[in-house]
Amino acid sequence: MTDKMKLLQRIHDATEALVRLKRGEVPSAEELSAAPLLETWYMTERQGFLALGGTVFGHPTLPDAAEIRTSCVLWIADDQRAARTVSRFYRLGTPLQDLLATEH
């Protein structure tokens, strides 16, 4: 698949996810079980857009324990246990803010 086709597929998938989320649907158990886990996550910026940073596990193209910044954030669950970016859903583990709060 070419880079252009991959980008178009990501946009299509993100659009479909946003339509479902707008209807009040949550990600399916299957989607979340396949989603990478982002630990010690935090809000950040990437190219002028809101993104998430943290340590990722189970990503399809990145090694476990890689420090990443995601693509643009489209949605974060009210309970902050899941998020959707342009590229994919993520399961959200412990926020960095919570870890820092316990150290003080």
Secondary structure, DSSP 8 states (H G I E B T S, - for coil): --HHHHHHHHHHHHHHHHHHHHTT----HHHHHHS-EEEEEEEEEETTEEEEEEEEES-SSS-TTEEEE-S-EEEE-TTSSEEEESS-EEEE--BHHHHHHHH-
